[in-house]
Amino acid sequence: MPARRLPLVAAALLLATAVGPVSGCAGSTPATSTTSVAGTAAAGCPVSVTDPWVKATDTQMTGVFGTITADEAIVVTGASSSVAGRAEIHEVVQADGAAVMRPKAGGLTIPAGGSAILAPGGDHIMLMALSAPIQPGDEVPVTLACSDGSTAAFTAVAKPFEGGAESYVPAEGSMGEMASPGASPAA
């Protein structure tokens, strides 16, 4: 009888060590506004996210900001969040004299030992089709997808930000671009 249980015990131990903590992704731990999260090359996307935050909002979209660093060259190809129906990596560019926000082709390329800064008016993660308003102090889970197929999860704390009090309208002739009249174009 003990011989039949050995494979089940071994499988349970293997699964427990492979999955890691349920709250993190690929063995990473959630970040707060002052803590970083790091995956490892074997277990997750090899990036660290420092000072992550999200703009508090009662609209259907908002931006996630912070600094993503990597010890080795990597491309962050996408993002997701349980609070959003859709998430995209966006950039802000000038087009016809106006700031235009659009998906960033190719994602965020981070050189070995380098970083990508996510900031209002620049590159950022756009959360769209929010399931509920995001209030100051809320913790928003975000998962990054990397070009090697791995992921890294972190938590961004919501805070008020007046610089992004603009409204978004679809740019004419393009379903993937959004123009932002008025103030700072990033969420």
Phi, psi and chi 1 to 4 in degrees:
 res  aa     phi    psi   chi1   chi2   chi3   chi4
   1 MET       -  -45.2  178.7  117.1  147.3      -
   2 PRO   -59.7  -30.2  -22.3   30.4      -      -
   3 ALA   -65.7  -31.5      -      -      -      -
   4 ARG   -76.0  -27.3  -73.3 -167.5  -77.5 -168.0
   5 ARG   -80.8  -24.4  -72.3 -171.7  178.4 -171.6
   6 LEU   -55.4  -46.9 -174.7   57.7      -      -
   7 PRO   -62.3  -36.5  -22.5   30.7      -      -
   8 LEU   -67.3  -42.2  -68.3  174.4      -      -
   9 VAL   -64.5  -44.0  170.7      -      -      -
  10 ALA   -61.9  -42.5      -      -      -      -
  11 ALA   -64.8  -41.4      -      -      -      -
  12 ALA   -64.1  -42.5      -      -      -      -
  13 LEU   -64.5  -42.6  -73.0  172.4      -      -
  14 LEU   -62.0  -44.5 -179.5   62.1      -      -
  15 LEU   -63.6  -43.2 -179.5   60.7      -      -
  16 ALA   -63.1  -39.1      -      -      -      -
  17 THR   -77.8  -28.6   57.7      -      -      -
  18 ALA   -76.1  -37.1      -      -      -      -
  19 VAL   -75.5  -41.1  170.7      -      -      -
  20 GLY    74.0 -162.3      -      -      -      -
  21 PRO   -64.9  138.9   -5.7   11.1      -      -
  22 VAL   -67.7  -32.7  174.3      -      -      -
  23 SER   -74.6  -19.0   63.3      -      -      -
  24 GLY  -107.9  171.3      -      -      -      -
  25 CYS  -112.4  130.6 -177.6      -      -      -
  26 ALA    55.4   39.6      -      -      -      -
  27 GLY    79.8    6.3      -      -      -      -
  28 SER   -88.1  163.2   60.0      -      -      -
  29 THR  -113.4  148.1   55.4      -      -      -
  30 PRO   -63.0  146.5  -17.4   26.8      -      -
  31 ALA  -100.1  151.1      -      -      -      -
  32 THR  -107.0 -168.0   64.6      -      -      -
  33 SER   -68.5  -13.5   60.8      -      -      -
  34 THR  -125.3    3.2   57.4      -      -      -
  35 THR  -115.8  148.0  -54.7      -      -      -
  36 SER  -100.7  160.6   67.2      -      -      -
  37 VAL  -119.9  135.9   57.9      -      -      -
  38 ALA  -131.4  130.9      -      -      -      -
  39 GLY   -90.5  173.0      -      -      -      -
  40 THR  -119.4  158.6   62.0      -      -      -
  41 ALA   -57.0  -36.5      -      -      -      -
  42 ALA   -79.3  -31.6      -      -      -      -
  43 ALA  -107.7  -22.9      -      -      -      -
  44 GLY  -166.0 -179.2      -      -      -      -
  45 CYS   -59.7  124.8 -176.8      -      -      -
  46 PRO   -79.5   62.5   31.0  -35.3      -      -
  47 VAL  -128.0  161.3  -62.2      -      -      -
  48 SER  -122.4  140.9  -64.4      -      -      -
  49 VAL  -118.1  120.9  179.7      -      -      -
  50 THR  -115.0  147.8   53.6      -      -      -
  51 ASP    50.1   46.8  -61.2  -36.4      -      -
  52 PRO   -73.5  137.7   28.2  -33.5      -      -
  53 TRP  -149.2  159.8   65.2  -78.6      -      -
  54 VAL  -129.7  144.2   60.3      -      -      -
  55 LYS   -74.5  124.1  178.5 -171.9  169.2 -141.6
  56 ALA   -63.0  141.2      -      -      -      -
  57 THR  -158.7  156.6 -174.3      -      -      -
  58 ASP  -115.6   13.9   59.2   -4.3      -      -
  59 THR   -96.7 -173.5   66.9      -      -      -
  60 GLN   -87.6   -0.6  -74.0  -68.6  -59.5      -
  61 MET  -149.5  156.0   61.9  179.9   68.3      -
  62 THR  -158.9  171.7 -168.0      -      -      -
  63 GLY  -114.7  150.6      -      -      -      -
  64 VAL  -112.1  135.6  177.6      -      -      -
  65 PHE  -131.3  165.0  -48.5  102.2      -      -
  66 GLY   150.4 -165.3      -      -      -      -
  67 THR  -124.7  127.5  -58.3      -      -      -
  68 ILE  -106.0  124.5  -55.2  170.6      -      -
  69 THR  -121.5  157.7   57.7      -      -      -
  70 ALA  -146.1  140.7      -      -      -      -
  71 ASP   -78.5  -27.7  -70.4  -26.1      -      -
  72 GLU  -122.7  157.4   59.2 -173.0   72.0      -
  73 ALA   -62.5  133.7      -      -      -      -
  74 ILE  -153.6  155.9 -167.5   82.3      -      -
  75 VAL  -117.8  123.5  177.4      -      -      -
  76 VAL   -85.2  113.5  177.2      -      -      -
  77 THR   -96.2  -15.7   57.6      -      -      -
  78 GLY  -172.0 -179.5      -      -      -      -
  79 ALA  -152.0  162.9      -      -      -      -
  80 SER  -151.7  162.3   62.5      -      -      -
  81 SER  -155.0  141.9  176.2      -      -      -
  82 SER   -68.3  -14.1   60.2      -      -      -
  83 VAL   -91.8   -3.3  -56.1      -      -      -
  84 ALA  -127.5  142.7      -      -      -      -
  85 GLY   -72.2  -24.5      -      -      -      -
  86 ARG  -153.6  145.2 -164.5  167.3   98.1 -144.0
  87 ALA  -137.5  141.8      -      -      -      -
  88 GLU  -141.4  152.3  -64.1  176.3  -10.6      -
  89 ILE   -85.8  123.8  -62.3  171.0      -      -
  90 HIS  -117.3  158.1  -80.9 -171.6      -      -
  91 GLU  -129.5  160.1   64.9 -178.3  -13.8      -
  92 VAL  -116.0  126.6  176.4      -      -      -
  93 VAL  -131.2  161.5  -63.0      -      -      -
  94 GLN   -90.5  129.1  -69.0  -66.0  -42.3      -
  95 ALA  -141.3  121.2      -      -      -      -
  96 ASP    54.1   40.0  -62.8  -35.9      -      -
  97 GLY    78.4    6.6      -      -      -      -
  98 ALA  -126.6  150.8      -      -      -      -
  99 ALA   -76.9  127.4      -      -      -      -
 100 VAL  -122.0  130.8  176.5      -      -      -
 101 MET   -99.6  133.5 -179.8  176.7   33.3      -
 102 ARG  -151.1  161.5   65.4 -179.0 -178.0 -159.8
 103 PRO   -58.9  140.2  -25.5   35.4      -      -
 104 LYS   -85.3  110.9 -174.3  169.7  178.4   77.5
 105 ALA   -59.6  129.5      -      -      -      -
 106 GLY    83.5   -4.9      -      -      -      -
 107 GLY    79.6 -162.2      -      -      -      -
 108 LEU  -100.0  113.5  -66.4  168.6      -      -
 109 THR   -89.0  122.5  -59.7      -      -      -
 110 ILE  -116.5  116.9  -55.1  171.8      -      -
 111 PRO   -72.4  160.3   25.1  -31.1      -      -
 112 ALA   -54.9  127.6      -      -      -      -
 113 GLY    74.8    7.6      -      -      -      -
 114 GLY  -106.6 -171.1      -      -      -      -
 115 SER  -147.4  162.9   62.8      -      -      -
 116 ALA  -124.8  126.4      -      -      -      -
 117 ILE   -97.9  126.3  -63.6  172.9      -      -
 118 LEU  -101.3  116.9  -55.4  177.4      -      -
 119 ALA  -145.7  151.9      -      -      -      -
 120 PRO   -54.8  134.1  -25.7   35.9      -      -
 121 GLY    84.5    1.8      -      -      -      -
 122 GLY  -138.7 -150.8      -      -      -      -
 123 ASP   -62.8  143.4  -67.2  -16.4      -      -
 124 HIS  -164.4  168.4   58.7  -78.5      -      -
 125 ILE   -98.8  123.4  -63.0  168.5      -      -
 126 MET   -98.6  121.4 -164.7   74.9 -166.2      -
 127 LEU   -98.3  124.3  -58.2  179.5      -      -
 128 MET  -124.6  159.9  -62.5  170.5  -83.6      -
 129 ALA    55.3   53.3      -      -      -      -
 130 LEU   -62.5  142.3  -63.4  175.2      -      -
 131 SER   -79.0  -20.0   56.7      -      -      -
 132 ALA  -162.3  161.4      -      -      -      -
 133 PRO   -58.7  151.6  -23.3   34.0      -      -
 134 ILE  -109.0  116.1  -63.4  174.7      -      -
 135 GLN   -95.3  152.2  -58.3  -61.7  -40.9      -
 136 PRO   -52.4  134.1  -27.6   36.9      -      -
 137 GLY    93.6  -17.3      -      -      -      -
 138 ASP   -61.0  147.4  -73.8   -6.1      -      -
 139 GLU  -104.8  121.6  -65.5 -176.1   -7.0      -
 140 VAL  -109.6  118.6  176.4      -      -      -
 141 PRO   -76.8  136.8   28.3  -32.7      -      -
 142 VAL  -134.6  138.6  179.2      -      -      -
 143 THR  -121.8  127.8  -59.6      -      -      -
 144 LEU   -92.9  143.2  -59.0  176.0      -      -
 145 ALA  -110.1  134.3      -      -      -      -
 146 CYS  -112.4  161.1  -68.6      -      -      -
 147 SER   -61.7  -21.5   56.3      -      -      -
 148 ASP   -86.4    5.4   63.3    0.5      -      -
 149 GLY    90.8   -4.3      -      -      -      -
 150 SER   -88.1  169.6   62.7      -      -      -
 151 THR  -134.1  162.5   59.9      -      -      -
 152 ALA  -143.2  132.3      -      -      -      -
 153 ALA  -107.9  148.3      -      -      -      -
 154 PHE  -150.8  169.4   64.6   94.6      -      -
 155 THR  -118.9  129.2  -59.6      -      -      -
 156 ALA  -107.1  132.2      -      -      -      -
 157 VAL   -89.1  133.2  176.3      -      -      -
 158 ALA   -78.8  137.8      -      -      -      -
 159 LYS  -143.2  153.8   59.2 -177.1  179.7  177.6
 160 PRO   -69.2  145.9   19.5  -24.6      -      -
 161 PHE  -148.6  110.4 -179.7   68.9      -      -
 162 GLU   -75.6  -25.3  -64.4  -57.5  -39.1      -
 163 GLY   -64.0  -14.8      -      -      -      -
 164 GLY  -110.8   34.5      -      -      -      -
 165 ALA   -83.5   26.9      -      -      -      -
 166 GLU   -86.9  170.3   70.4  -73.3  -21.7      -
 167 SER  -110.8  153.7   58.8      -      -      -
 168 TYR  -107.9  140.3  -63.3   91.8      -      -
 169 VAL  -135.4  143.4  -66.2      -      -      -
 170 PRO   -62.3  138.5  -20.3   30.6      -      -
 171 ALA   -71.5  143.5      -      -      -      -
 172 GLU   -64.2  137.4  -71.9 -173.8   48.7      -
 173 GLY    78.4    4.1      -      -      -      -
 174 SER  -144.1  127.8  174.4      -      -      -
 175 MET   -82.6  -21.7  -58.5 -140.4    2.3      -
 176 GLY   -92.2   -7.8      -      -      -      -
 177 GLU  -110.5  149.7  -64.8 -178.9  -65.8      -
 178 MET  -129.1  132.2  -71.5  178.1 -100.9      -
 179 ALA   -94.8  150.5      -      -      -      -
 180 SER  -125.9   99.2  175.5      -      -      -
 181 PRO   -72.7  152.4   25.9  -31.0      -      -
 182 GLY    87.1 -132.0      -      -      -      -
 183 ALA   -66.8 -163.2      -      -      -      -
 184 SER   -43.5  129.9  171.2      -      -      -
 185 PRO   -77.2  -20.0   26.0  -32.2      -      -
 186 ALA   -86.6  153.7      -      -      -      -
 187 ALA   -61.5      -      -      -      -      -
